[in-house]
């Protein structure tokens, strides 16, 4: 029996569309749009002005605080504007727009090979912070914050999350195959930065070749264990991977840190390695462009800020595409325009054909959502109280434990948009709390 | 692909070509229609069995039940200006189940009234699919029993022609069924017949357990006179001790769709395989019927002259009989598993199933009706919100 967690679903994987396409560099576009907010936390502050000349790797946005990350130029050229642009999370957000000079010149103080072995843990964290690295699986939590010791809680286990449980996506898989050594080296860096004794590489069983490579690459390292997990969504969610791999649950409302664990995404680990080894900030990432609506699915190394539309144009769009998703199909965000640009969290560009708009009905209490919920919530109930706008019930519920993984909505035969309703309910809660605070402030 | 610099322009242009919705962006293939029509398919073996045993009676009752249910749903939805959803198959399921719990000699208006009540009052008046508290088909049946109970008691009408002995196997008509031997009211008329007749095994047993000696008319069980409770119980068990294989195949007296345990089990296996239902309710229900059927003592009358005394006798019950008799199989596989009216958590479903089985055995053994499955399920339906609130799973990390 492979290790796994309770609940979850197994949608068609659809990884075959792109899994055998080796990572290809995507040519630098004539213009990049670098949002100052590409991470959770305070937005970065612009460090350049309109008309400035910038080089690749140069800081264009300074971190806006500790829980924040700097933004670097991904091409060389001129700052054309600093203005709001359509953001993948919705609405327009401030961005540094750079027009390419076509040279692709690196800034002076970056992109040098260096020996990190002598660096202390805090130096490593500083280097990661300076490189602007955030969680690249989509959550975009600043990595240096995740690695910083909290309340003296010791870290025992460092998990490289190679589950890639979202259907369609293969960017992590390609990196596992093509950059096995880098990932292992990145793991060693992360273990050093945190003092974790045990390193783990957790892979879903649908990637046996990656498993074999990691086993071979870690043969001489007794501290690193490569583990195969059942193919099930959301195996790659932090809560589920710790439960599956280590048999430990993260306390409600807590972090993996609370049980001495840190999980890192595959792409993040590569970025950490490159930041330490080559002093290279995070200015590009691997993106899977895929979906039934894409003529040539593939895995591309894309400069951050590249317009999604340009990538889709290069990959070729088929007729009938009516949904554009950034990320995977289970948790990705639907976009209303291809004018948004690639961010640090863009793992996939998904063009779906004939996506349905569902006519949803009352809950028939079949209980499939309860069986599927990896958090053992009762999603049916949450959806009903949110639909009824029953604020008291929402407040008394465990709605905040829902991480919106989408398993419930995926299985619902009434086609209820449970995640949508839960998002609404959380919004109502936030609004209430804000009102309450305002009232207290007035008193 | 030059992004426009103006703020507004993003919502123009390609704005309307993409569907916007919250994640997830893919869905499992099962929707309400597929689930409901799968239940219909799973009911087909029992429907074939019904047609085999009851011929045109079954066809008549099923047609009336289904057509009434579908028509009632369509008309009500039309009148109340809702979307008409009869295509989703849920009204068909209700109609089929109503027909399945009617005796084959039920008058034509019994399935009609039951279906009408099920759809109009139990289902639509409470808000339609997903909002009803009670299983519509069973509530429909309960309503009809309450209104026209006298017309629904018993099974088939006896045939005037009474052969002395069983006809040879090859000469038996397709619907030949032996009346349970335990039936002793009028041995000459009832023991063998070519038209299926009589009362179910459960009501035969009930007659023993509720015999009143001083009444002129039956039920008077002569053989019970002077017998001790234990002896009476032995008679009960003899009465129940025949034809387990017949009961499994469906050659027993009962309602249209409930007689063939095998056909119902085949349907149940299909529902389990397609994950339309989970195992918890049927297993807990049947297990509980078997367990309590074995465990609970009988309350047996002893007739000493004109005086009736009752005695508690524990005789080890007959678990297999309890499971195969009456509506247990139909109830456990198709009625109690009605998702709308059963608990939503796995633990809740186990409790629900055990409760159904326990109440069914209590009614069968001590209640006024020979069969208690329908009322057991209806009562447990009522308890579902309570069960749900006490069986919330432990949330991850709490």
Interface residues (C-beta under 8 A of the other chain):
Chain A: X6 X9 X11 X12 X31 X33 X81 X83 X84 X85 X86 X92 X167 X239 X243 X249 X250 X251 X252 X253 X254 X307 X309 X310 X313 X322 X323 X324 X325 X327 X329 X330 X331 X332 X333 X334 X335 X336 X337 X338 X339 X341 X350 X352 X355 X356 X357 X358 X361 X362 X363 X364 X365 X366 X367 X370 X371 X374 X375 X376 X377 X378 X380 X381 X398 X401 X404 X406 X409 X410 X411 X412 X413 X414 X415 X417 X419 X420 X423
Chain B: X1 X2 X3 X4 X5 X7 X10 X11 X13 X14 X15 X17 X18 X19 X20 X21 X22 X23 X24 X25 X26 X27 X28 X30 X31 X32 X34 X35 X85 X127 X128 X129 X130 X131 X278 X339 X340 X341 X342 X343 X344 X345 X346 X349 X388 X392 X393 X394 X395 X396 X397 X398
